C-alpha cells in the first residue's frame, strides 16, 4: 500500500521492543476506507457513539457472538435462521420497530446477554465493517477497550488502518479522537510511522482528557445521541479502558467474537 506523506513518530517516545515499523493511517469517513485496498492491512473499525462500545459491552457481558448486517432485511433473514438470537439495531439513533434492543451499551450489559447470539444493524458502524471485509485482520474498538486493542496490534509491523465510522458519511470528532488515542498508544509500544491524518488525530488526542472529552461531547455525533434521548450513553462510551478485551471480526459472513 502507498500512503502519502508518512511522518515518523517523534523518536523520544518510540519504544525499542520491536525493530519492525508499523505504518499507521487514519480514515475519517467510510468512503475513504471503501477506496482502500485493505487486503494486507490490519483494520480497526471505530464507532464510539455507539456501535463499537455496544459490541464490546455485549462480549464483555458474555455474548457468544455479534453478527453485524448492513441492512434491516438481511438482519431479519438472519434472525429467521437463528430464532433464539437477540435482534438489535437502530436507524437515526432510534431502535428499529420490532427489534429486541436498540444500540445502547446499557442494553448490552444485562444478565440476559450472557450466552446469547446478537444480530445487529446500525446506521454507521455496520457500513464500515462491510467496507473492511477482506482485511488481513479486522477488529472493532472504542475508548472502552483502547488499551487491549493497541496491545493486540503492538509490535506487528506492517500497515494498520484506524477507520473512523463518522456520522451519516461525514467526519465525526469522537471517532477521530479515539483513533488518535490508539495512535498514541501504538507509538508508546513500538516504532510507528503515521500519515497526515493519523498525525493530526494523535495531536488532538494528546490534549488533556477533559479537553478531549469536551471535544467529543461537542460534536455532531453526540448531538444525535442526545436528540435520540440517550444522553447517558455518552458517558458510558467515554470511559477509557474499562473493558480489557479485543473484539475480533471474521468472515464473511461477518461475526464478532472475543479474541
ZIBEL-V560588 format. One record per run of one state. SS is the DSSP state (H for helix, E for strand, - for the rest). FROM is the first residue (numbers start at 1). TO is the last residue. If there is no record, write none. Layout:
SS_FROM_TO ; SS_FROM_TO
//
This chain:
-_1_6 ; E_7_8 ; -_9_10 ; H_11_13 ; -_14_20 ; E_21_27 ; -_28_29 ; H_30_34 ; -_35_41 ; E_42_46 ; -_47_50 ; H_51_60 ; -_61_64 ; E_65_68 ; -_69_71 ; H_72_81 ; -_82_85 ; E_86_91 ; -_92_93 ; E_94_95 ; -_96_100 ; E_101_101 ; -_102_104 ; H_105_109 ; -_110_110 ; H_111_113 ; -_114_116 ; E_117_121 ; -_122_124 ; H_125_131 ; -_132_136 ; E_137_141 ; -_142_142 ; H_143_153 ; -_154_157 ; E_158_164 ; -_165_166 ; E_167_167 ; -_168_169 ; E_170_170 ; -_171_172 ; H_173_189 ; -_190_190 ; E_191_194 ; -_195_195 ; H_196_205 ; -_206_208 ; H_209_217 ; -_218_219 ; H_220_227 ; -_228_230 ; H_231_237 ; -_238_246 ; E_247_250 ; -_251_254 ; E_255_258 ; -_259_259
//
